[in-house]
Amino acid sequence: MILKAKKLIEMTVEELNVELNSLYTNLFDVKMALHSRKLENISSLRELKKSIARIKTILKQKEANANA
């Protein structure tokens, strides 16, 4: 599930935090599947990490704008 930056920028901080928690849960599940050799799509791990990084970046930007 690749999240686009445009969609994320429009979300509120609370929505972003909920999405971030959801992605962390999915990341845990994907890592467990990887280690138990049940993961078929290895690229999903990379996509999840990128989506988490996008959300964290946008949260930092929103925090910086709020403090400015």
DSSP file (Angstrom, degrees, kcal/mol; ACC not computed):
  #  RESIDUE AA STRUCTURE BP1 BP2  ACC     N-H-->O    O-->H-N    N-H-->O    O-->H-N    TCO  KAPPA ALPHA  PHI   PSI    X-CA   Y-CA   Z-CA
    1    1 A M              0   0    0      0, 0.0     2,-0.5     0, 0.0    50,-0.1   0.000 360.0 360.0 360.0 101.1    0.0    0.0    0.0
    2    2 A I        -     0   0    0     48,-0.0     2,-0.5    49,-0.0    46,-0.1  -0.766 360.0-150.7 -90.6 125.3    1.9    3.0   -1.3
    3    3 A L        -     0   0    0     -2,-0.5     2,-0.2    44,-0.2    51,-0.1  -0.832  12.0-134.7 -98.3 131.1    0.6    6.3    0.2
    4    4 A K     >  -     0   0    0     -2,-0.5     4,-1.8     1,-0.1     3,-0.2  -0.586  11.4-129.6 -85.3 145.6    1.0    9.4   -2.0
    5    5 A A  H  > S+     0   0    0     -2,-0.2     4,-2.5     1,-0.2     5,-0.2   0.855 105.4  58.8 -64.1 -37.0    2.4   12.6   -0.5
    6    6 A K  H  > S+     0   0    0      1,-0.2     4,-1.2     2,-0.2    -1,-0.2   0.922 108.1  45.6 -59.4 -44.0   -0.5   14.7   -1.8
    7    7 A K  H  > S+     0   0    0      1,-0.2     4,-0.6     2,-0.2    -1,-0.2   0.893 113.4  50.3 -65.9 -39.5   -3.0   12.6    0.0
    8    8 A L  H >< S+     0   0    0     -4,-1.8     3,-0.9     1,-0.2    -2,-0.2   0.859 104.2  57.1 -69.2 -35.7   -1.0   12.7    3.2
    9    9 A I  H 3< S+     0   0    0     -4,-2.5    -1,-0.2     1,-0.2    -2,-0.2   0.847 104.1  54.3 -64.4 -33.2   -0.5   16.4    3.2
   10   10 A E  H 3< S+     0   0    0     -4,-1.2    -1,-0.2    -5,-0.2    -2,-0.2   0.667  93.1  92.4 -74.9 -16.3   -4.3   16.9    3.2
   11   11 A M  S << S-     0   0    0     -3,-0.9     2,-0.1    -4,-0.6    -3,-0.0  -0.397  79.0-115.1 -79.3 155.3   -4.7   14.7    6.3
   12   12 A T     >  -     0   0    0     -2,-0.1     4,-2.3     1,-0.1     5,-0.2  -0.347  30.0-105.0 -81.0 169.8   -4.8   16.1    9.8
   13   13 A V  H  > S+     0   0    0      1,-0.2     4,-2.3     2,-0.2     5,-0.2   0.889 121.7  51.7 -63.2 -39.9   -2.1   15.3   12.4
   14   14 A E  H  > S+     0   0    0      2,-0.2     4,-2.1     1,-0.2    -1,-0.2   0.914 110.1  48.5 -64.7 -42.2   -4.5   12.9   14.2
   15   15 A E  H  > S+     0   0    0      1,-0.2     4,-2.4     2,-0.2    -1,-0.2   0.890 110.8  51.6 -64.5 -39.1   -5.3   11.1   11.0
   16   16 A L  H  X S+     0   0    0     -4,-2.3     4,-2.6     2,-0.2    -2,-0.2   0.900 108.7  50.5 -64.5 -40.3   -1.6   10.8   10.2
   17   17 A N  H  X S+     0   0    0     -4,-2.3     4,-2.3     2,-0.2    -2,-0.2   0.894 110.6  49.2 -65.6 -39.1   -0.9    9.3   13.6
   18   18 A V  H  X S+     0   0    0     -4,-2.1     4,-2.0     2,-0.2    -2,-0.2   0.926 112.9  47.3 -64.0 -44.2   -3.6    6.8   13.2
   19   19 A E  H  X S+     0   0    0     -4,-2.4     4,-2.4     1,-0.2    -2,-0.2   0.886 110.3  53.2 -64.1 -39.1   -2.3    5.8    9.8
   20   20 A L  H  X S+     0   0    0     -4,-2.6     4,-2.3     2,-0.2    -2,-0.2   0.916 108.8  48.6 -63.5 -44.0    1.3    5.6   11.2
   21   21 A N  H  X S+     0   0    0     -4,-2.3     4,-1.9     1,-0.2    -1,-0.2   0.891 110.9  51.5 -63.0 -38.6    0.2    3.2   13.9
   22   22 A S  H  X S+     0   0    0     -4,-2.0     4,-2.3     1,-0.2    -2,-0.2   0.908 109.6  49.1 -63.4 -42.3   -1.6    1.1   11.3
   23   23 A L  H  X S+     0   0    0     -4,-2.4     4,-2.7     1,-0.2    -2,-0.2   0.880 108.3  53.2 -66.8 -37.8    1.5    1.0    9.2
   24   24 A Y  H  X S+     0   0    0     -4,-2.3     4,-2.1     2,-0.2    -1,-0.2   0.889 109.5  49.3 -63.7 -38.0    3.7    0.0   12.1
   25   25 A T  H  X S+     0   0    0     -4,-1.9     4,-2.1     2,-0.2    -2,-0.2   0.921 112.5  47.3 -64.8 -44.2    1.2   -2.9   12.9
   26   26 A N  H  X S+     0   0    0     -4,-2.3     4,-2.6     1,-0.2    -2,-0.2   0.885 109.7  54.0 -63.7 -38.8    1.4   -4.0    9.2
   27   27 A L  H  X S+     0   0    0     -4,-2.7     4,-2.5     2,-0.2    -1,-0.2   0.909 107.7  50.2 -62.4 -42.4    5.1   -3.7    9.2
   28   28 A F  H  X S+     0   0    0     -4,-2.1     4,-2.3     1,-0.2    -1,-0.2   0.926 111.5  48.4 -60.3 -45.4    5.3   -6.0   12.2
   29   29 A D  H  X S+     0   0    0     -4,-2.1     4,-2.2     1,-0.2    -2,-0.2   0.898 111.8  49.1 -62.9 -41.0    3.0   -8.6   10.5
   30   30 A V  H  X S+     0   0    0     -4,-2.6     4,-2.2     2,-0.2    -1,-0.2   0.896 110.4  50.7 -67.2 -39.6    5.1   -8.4    7.3
   31   31 A K  H  X S+     0   0    0     -4,-2.5     4,-2.3     2,-0.2    -2,-0.2   0.899 110.0  50.1 -64.4 -39.4    8.3   -8.9    9.3
   32   32 A M  H  X S+     0   0    0     -4,-2.3     4,-1.6     1,-0.2    -2,-0.2   0.911 111.4  48.5 -63.9 -41.8    6.8  -11.9   11.1
   33   33 A A  H  <>S+     0   0    0     -4,-2.2     5,-2.9     1,-0.2     6,-1.1   0.868 110.3  52.8 -65.5 -36.2    5.7  -13.4    7.7
   34   34 A L  H ><5S+     0   0    0     -4,-2.2     3,-1.0     4,-0.2    -2,-0.2   0.924 110.9  45.5 -64.4 -45.0    9.2  -12.8    6.3
   35   35 A H  H 3<5S+     0   0    0     -4,-2.3    -1,-0.2     1,-0.3    -2,-0.2   0.751 112.8  49.9 -74.8 -22.7   10.9  -14.6    9.1
   36   36 A S  T 3<5S-     0   0    0     -4,-1.6    -1,-0.3    -5,-0.2    -2,-0.2   0.349 113.3-120.7 -93.6   6.6    8.5  -17.5    9.0
   37   37 A R  T < 5S+     0   0    0     -3,-1.0    -3,-0.2    -4,-0.1    -2,-0.1   0.802  83.9 113.5  60.7  33.8    9.1  -17.7    5.2
   38   38 A K      < +     0   0    0     -5,-2.9     2,-0.5    -6,-0.2    -4,-0.2   0.390  41.1 109.2-108.8  -0.3    5.4  -17.1    4.4
   39   39 A L        +     0   0    0     -6,-1.1     3,-0.2     1,-0.2    -9,-0.0  -0.669  38.1 176.5 -83.0 123.1    5.9  -13.8    2.8
   40   40 A E  S    S+     0   0    0     -2,-0.5     2,-0.8     1,-0.2    -1,-0.2   0.808  72.0  52.1 -92.8 -34.8    5.3  -13.9   -1.0
   41   41 A N    >   +     0   0    0      1,-0.2     3,-1.3     2,-0.0     4,-0.3  -0.813  59.9 176.3-108.4  92.8    5.7  -10.2   -1.9
   42   42 A I  T >> S+     0   0    0     -2,-0.8     3,-1.3     1,-0.3     4,-0.7   0.775  74.6  69.2 -68.5 -26.2    9.0   -9.1   -0.4
   43   43 A S  H 3> S+     0   0    0      1,-0.3     4,-2.2     2,-0.2    -1,-0.3   0.707  82.3  74.5 -67.0 -17.9    8.7   -5.6   -1.9
   44   44 A S  H <> S+     0   0    0     -3,-1.3     4,-2.2     1,-0.2    -1,-0.3   0.833  90.3  58.0 -63.9 -30.4    5.8   -4.9    0.5
   45   45 A L  H <> S+     0   0    0     -3,-1.3     4,-1.9    -4,-0.3    -1,-0.2   0.927 108.2  44.9 -62.7 -45.6    8.3   -4.5    3.3
   46   46 A R  H  X S+     0   0    0     -4,-0.7     4,-2.2     1,-0.2    -2,-0.2   0.897 111.8  52.4 -66.0 -41.3   10.1   -1.8    1.4
   47   47 A E  H  X S+     0   0    0     -4,-2.2     4,-2.3     1,-0.2   -44,-0.2   0.900 108.8  50.3 -62.6 -41.4    6.8    0.0    0.5
   48   48 A L  H  X S+     0   0    0     -4,-2.2     4,-2.3     1,-0.2    -1,-0.2   0.918 110.0  50.0 -63.1 -43.5    5.7    0.0    4.1
   49   49 A K  H  X S+     0   0    0     -4,-1.9     4,-2.1     1,-0.2    -1,-0.2   0.894 111.3  49.0 -63.2 -39.6    9.0    1.5    5.3
   50   50 A K  H  X S+     0   0    0     -4,-2.2     4,-2.3     2,-0.2    -1,-0.2   0.896 110.2  50.7 -66.8 -40.2    8.8    4.2    2.6
   51   51 A S  H  X S+     0   0    0     -4,-2.3     4,-2.2     2,-0.2    -2,-0.2   0.894 109.8  50.7 -64.8 -39.4    5.2    5.0    3.6
   52   52 A I  H  X S+     0   0    0     -4,-2.3     4,-2.4     1,-0.2    -2,-0.2   0.913 110.3  49.7 -63.0 -43.0    6.2    5.3    7.3
   53   53 A A  H  X S+     0   0    0     -4,-2.1     4,-2.3     2,-0.2    -2,-0.2   0.892 109.1  52.3 -64.1 -39.6    9.0    7.7    6.3
   54   54 A R  H  X S+     0   0    0     -4,-2.3     4,-2.4     2,-0.2    -1,-0.2   0.930 110.7  47.2 -61.2 -45.5    6.7    9.8    4.2
   55   55 A I  H  X S+     0   0    0     -4,-2.2     4,-2.5     1,-0.2    -2,-0.2   0.914 111.7  50.1 -64.7 -42.1    4.2   10.2    7.1
   56   56 A K  H  X S+     0   0    0     -4,-2.4     4,-2.1     1,-0.2    -1,-0.2   0.895 110.7  50.4 -63.3 -39.1    7.0   11.0    9.6
   57   57 A T  H  X S+     0   0    0     -4,-2.3     4,-2.2     2,-0.2    -2,-0.2   0.925 111.6  46.8 -63.9 -45.2    8.4   13.7    7.2
   58   58 A I  H  X S+     0   0    0     -4,-2.4     4,-2.6     1,-0.2    -2,-0.2   0.882 110.1  53.6 -66.8 -37.8    5.0   15.3    6.8
   59   59 A L  H  X S+     0   0    0     -4,-2.5     4,-2.2     2,-0.2    -1,-0.2   0.910 109.4  48.8 -61.5 -41.4    4.4   15.2   10.5
   60   60 A K  H  X S+     0   0    0     -4,-2.1     4,-2.4     2,-0.2    -2,-0.2   0.907 111.2  50.0 -63.8 -41.4    7.7   17.0   11.0
   61   61 A Q  H  X S+     0   0    0     -4,-2.2     4,-2.3     1,-0.2    -2,-0.2   0.915 111.1  48.2 -64.0 -43.2    6.8   19.6    8.4
   62   62 A K  H  X S+     0   0    0     -4,-2.6     4,-1.8     1,-0.2    -1,-0.2   0.877 111.6  50.5 -65.1 -37.3    3.4   20.2   10.0
   63   63 A E  H  X S+     0   0    0     -4,-2.2     4,-1.6     2,-0.2    -2,-0.2   0.903 110.5  49.3 -66.0 -41.1    5.1   20.6   13.4
   64   64 A A  H  X S+     0   0    0     -4,-2.4     4,-1.1     1,-0.2    -2,-0.2   0.886 111.1  49.7 -66.3 -38.7    7.6   23.1   12.0
   65   65 A N  H  < S+     0   0    0     -4,-2.3    -1,-0.2     1,-0.2    -2,-0.2   0.847 109.1  52.2 -68.4 -33.4    4.8   25.1   10.4
   66   66 A A  H  < S+     0   0    0     -4,-1.8    -1,-0.2     1,-0.2    -2,-0.2   0.840 111.6  46.1 -70.7 -32.9    2.8   25.2   13.6
   67   67 A N  H  <        0   0    0     -4,-1.6    -1,-0.2     1,-0.2    -2,-0.2   0.667 360.0 360.0 -82.7 -17.4    5.8   26.5   15.5
   68   68 A A     <        0   0    0     -4,-1.1    -1,-0.2    -5,-0.1    -2,-0.2   0.476 360.0 360.0 -80.2 360.0    6.7   29.1   12.9
